[in-house]
Amino acid sequence: MNEYVAIPPIAVHHNGMEFIDSKVCLECHRQIVEDHYQTAHFKSFQIANKNTIQGSFEEGKNRLELNPEESIKMVAKDSGFYQEARIGEQHQLFYSAKMDIVIGSGTKGESYLMWHQDQLFQLQASYFTPTDSWINSPGAPKKIAPARPVIERCLECHTTYAQNLSGIKKGNRFRKTNIVYGIDCQRCHGDVVAHVKHHRLNPDEKNGQNIIKYNDFTRQQRLDACALCHSGLRKEVTRNAFEFTVGDALKNFSVPDYDENSLNNLDVHGNQYGLLKASKCFQKSEIMDCSSCHNPHKKERGNLAMFNQKCVNCHDIANNAIVCGGDQSKIKDMSNNCVQCHMPLVNSKTMKIQIPDNEEIAVQVRTHLIGIYNKQDLN
């Protein structure tokens, strides 16, 4: 019989569960893990370095002008990457802050956090992917401002686990050595130590043991796993998000902090679950959930042909199960792209940014309210 060698944990949950490096999963699930490493989920919280910071440090492209007297310059040094606030005509240095962490996958953009001892703060300059430029972090004034505290709520949907040392939800003290960066295998599959131990001792066993299996869940349990982070603003009932385990009932942990029955309260940024539930496709199906269209292990963003095929698979257009009533010439020009028409990009009401030389603009996000849209609906 094979021997089992204990795996040193990279972090320990306050309930005692040990987190192990997801690289261990490569032993049996290499393709799945390597695919997952490319996803926005996995990249949602990373150590800041030349590979994870998307903004340019090239002279002429590395400055954010806040106003005629104040700016922030991005500087690369041997010791790391910094944001330097400068004032006056001579660009006198006001402060220099190291970019320790990248938060955000870079799909829309990313922001940067710094450590001050065990306190975590957000720096003022962020990066916006659509314009490939440095921008003022959302909500920041157009002048040099103090770094903003990063509270547990900010980390609940960007990390697999982070240990809060503050004793209160709105504190910004965390144990640096007890954070699991990004959304990794264990955020959705729970404690995997017993699973790994079993299969290392029984390498010929092909049926996964001691692991959470989504096929064993009800539809609502599967939906709740995604709704934890994709159902908009929520307020706690009893426990925080790091207490939630896939398979739990989300309503026992938190409830929507808005009227679920009002479409005006369901923003495209962060509430994909609420919008999907309001869609006729969802309401007329007994089995549709997030995984009907999304494979959480793969980077699928931008693959409209693949998503379009998901629509066709259900609606069976080839056999006239449903007939699209749109302009047939335009439909042909778009290669029968269902998603472009029925899940268009929509301006977020809550996610707005300031870009250089422009007023505040809304970030566009693809809606999960599947429907028939007119041009005026998209404004």
N, C-alpha and C positions, 0 to 999 in steps of 0.2 A: 504494500500500500504506500502511496505517496505520503510525504510529510507535509504538514501545513506550517508555513513560517508566518508568524504574526506580522501584520502590516502596520507600521507606525502611522497613527492618525495625523492628518494635517490640521485638524481642528476637532473640538468636542462640543457638541450641543449642550445647553444647560440641563437637558433632560438625561444626559449621559451617553447619548448616541455618538459614536465615533464616525467622523468623516475621513475617507481615505482618498488619495489622489486618483482622479478619474483615469489617469494613465494605466492604472491597474486593470481597468475594464478592457483595455486594448488586447489583453491576452486572449480573450474569446470573442470580442465584439469590435475588432479593429476597424472595419469599414464604417460601422455605425458611429463609433467615437470620433474617428477622423472627420466624418461628415459633420458631426455636431460641433466640432471645434470651429467650423466655418460659419456657424449660425449667429444671428444677432443675440439670441439668448445667451450663448456662451461668452460673447464679447461685450456684454452689458456692463462689466466692471472688471478693469484690467490694470495691472501695474503700468505706469506711464513710462514709455521708452520710445525709441525712434521708429519702432514698428507699429505701436498702438496710437501714437499722436499723429493725426492726419494733417493738421495745420502746418503751414510752411514757416521755417526759420530763416529762409533766404532773405538777405537784405533787400528792402523794398516791398516785401510781402509779409513781413513779420511784425507789423505795427497796427494796433487798433487805435484810431483817433477817437477819443471820447468827446472832445470839444477843442477849440483853438488853443487852449492852454494845457490840456492834460491828455496823456496817451498811455498805452500799455504796449511794451515791446517784448516780443517773445525771443528768448536768448537760449542757445544751446551751449552748455559748458561740459567739461569733463565730468563734473559731479552730477550732471542731470540737466533737466530742462526747466526754464524759469519764466515767470511773468514779472516784468519789471515796470512798475508804475513810474512815470516821469512827468515832471511839471515844468512850465515856463518855456521860454524861447530857446533856452540852452538844454532843454530836456534833462533837467537835473533829476537824479535818481531819488525817488521818494521811498520805495520799498522794493525788495526782490523776494518773490515767493516761489518755492519749488513746486512743480507739478508732479505730485506723487502718484495719483490715480486718475485713470480715464473712466468716466461714467457716461454710458451711452454707447451704442454699438457703432455709431458713425453712419448709419443708414440715413438718418436725417441730420445728424450732427453729434457732437460730443462736448461734454464739459470736463473740467479738471478740478480735482480735489487736492488739498494739501494737509499733511499732518502737522500739528503743533503739539508735541508730546503725544498724548493719547486722544487729543481732540481733532475732529475732522471738520474741515471748512471747504466751501466752494469758492474757487477763484473767479475773478470778474470776467476774464476773457474766455469765450467758448468758440467752437468751430462749427460753421454751418455748411453742410455738404453741398446743397444745391448751388451755392454761389462760390464754393471753394474759397472761403474767406473767414477771417477772424471776426467775431461779432461780440457785442455786449451780452453777457449771460442774461437769459430771460428774466425780466423784472428788475434788472440792475439799473441804477440811474446813469445818466450820461456825464458822469464825473467819477473821479476816483472814490471808491467806496470800500468799507471794511469787508473782508471775506465773510461769507454767510455760513453760520453753523449748519452742518449736515446732520439731520436727526435720523432716528431709526426708520421712520416711514420712508425715507429716501432709499434706504438700503434693502427694504423688504422685497422689492421687486427687481433689484439689480444684483443681488447676491444669493447664494444658496443658504448662507448663514453668516451672521455677524453678532458677536457678543457685545451687548450694550452694558457699559460700566456705569452709566449715569444714574441708574435707579429710577429714572423717569423717561417716558416716551420721547419727550422733547429735548432730552440731553444729547450731546454730541461726542461723548466719550466712548471709545470702543477699544477692545483689546486687539492690537495690531496682529498678534500672532494667532488669533482665533477667528479668522474670517475665511470663508470659502468663496473665492472670487467667481463672479458670473453665475449663470444658472447651469449647473452641471448635472450629471446623472442622478445624484442623490436628492436633488430638490424634487424630482418627480418619482423616483423609484425608492426613496426612503433608505433605511439602513441596509447596506449591501454587504456588510462584513460577513454575516452568516452565509450569504449567497456565494461569495468568493471562496470562503473556507470550504463549503460543501463541494464546489466544482473543482477546486484544486485537489481535494482528496479523492474525487470521483470524476476524473477527466473524461470518461466515456459516457457520462450522464448527459443527455442532450436536452432533456426537459428541464427548464429553468426552475430551480428550487429556492425557497426562502427569498423571494423577490416579489414586489408589487407587480401585478399583471392587470393591465387596463381592461382586458377582455372579461375580467371577473366583476367589473364595476357596472353599476346602473348608468343610464344616460346622464342623469343629474350629477352623479359622482364624477364622471368624466368631464362634464362641463365645469363643475366647481373647481377642478384642478387648474383650469385656465382662467376662470373668473377671479381667482385669488388676486391676480395682477391685471386682468383685462376687463374689469367691470366698473371702472371709474372710481370716484371718491367713495370711500367706505368708512364707517365708524365702528369701532369695536363693540362687541357685545360682552365678551368675557376675557378673551385672550388675544394675543397679537399674532401676526402672520407667521412668525417663526415657530409657533406652536402647531400650525396647521400641517397635517400630513395628508398626502394624496389618498383619497378614499373617505376622508372626513366630510361632514356636511358643512359647507361654508357658512350657512346661516347661524351656526352655533358659535362662530368666531367673529363675524362682522356682518353688517347689513348696509345696503346702499345709503349714502348720505345725500339722496336726491329722490325725486319722484320717478320711480321706474316706469310709470305709465305715460310719462310726458316725453315725447320725442325731442322736445327742445332741450331736455336735460341730458340727453345721451350724446356726448361729444365723440367725434371720430377719433380723437386722441385719447386712448386709454379705455374706451368703453366698447370694445368690439363685441363683447358678450351681450350687452344690452341691445345693441343694434341688430345682432344676429337673431336674438329672441323675438324682436319686433318684425322680422321678415316673414313673408308668407311661405317662403321655401322651408323655413324652420318650423313654422306653425303647422304646416300640412304634412310634416314628416314625423314618424315615430322614432327614427333612429339617427337623424342628422345631429352631429355635434362638431366640435372644432376639428377633430381628426378626420372628418369626412373629406375635408379639403386640404388640411395641413399635415405634413409629416414633421413633427417637432425635432426629428433627428437630422433634418437636411435643410440646407440653405435653398429656399425656393423663391425668395423675393425676386420679382421681375420676370418670373417664368410664366407669362400670361398664357402661353400655349398650353401648359400643363394645367393651369387653373381652369382655362376654358374647357378643356376636356372633361374636368370634373362636372361642369355644368351639363355638358352634352351627355355624359354617362347617366345622369339622373333624368334629364328631360327627353332624351332619345329623339332628337330633332330629325335624324335620318328616317325614322319610321313615322314621322308626322304626329308624334305624341303631343308635341306642342309646336305652334307656328309662331315665329317671331314677326311681329307686326311693324317692325321698323322699316326704314327706307332700304329696299333690297340692294340697291347699287352701293350704298354706303356700307351695308353689312358685308358685301363682297369685298370692298376695298379694305375693310378691317379684318379680312380673313375670318369672318364669323366670330369676332372677339366679343364674347358675352360680357366679360368682366369690365371692359372699357365703358360699356353703356350702362350696365346694371349694377356695378359697384364702382362708381367713378371716384376720382380724387376730389375731396371736399375740404374747404377751409375749416380748420379747427377753430372753435370758439374760445378755447382755453390756452392753446399753445401758440403764442405770438412772439416774434423776435424783432430786434432792431438790426437792420443791416446798414453799413456805411452809406451816407448820402440819401437815405430813405427813411420814411416814417415806419412805424411798426407794421409788420406784415404777418398774416396768418400762415402757419405751416399747413401744407396740404397733406392729408392722409386719406388712404383709400377706405371708403365707408364699408361697413359690414351690414348696412341696411340694404339688403338686396331688393331692388325694385325697378320701376320705370321712371326715368328722370327726364325733365325738360331743362333747358339751359338755365332758366331762372331759379331752378331748384339748387343749383350749384354755387350760387353767390352767398 
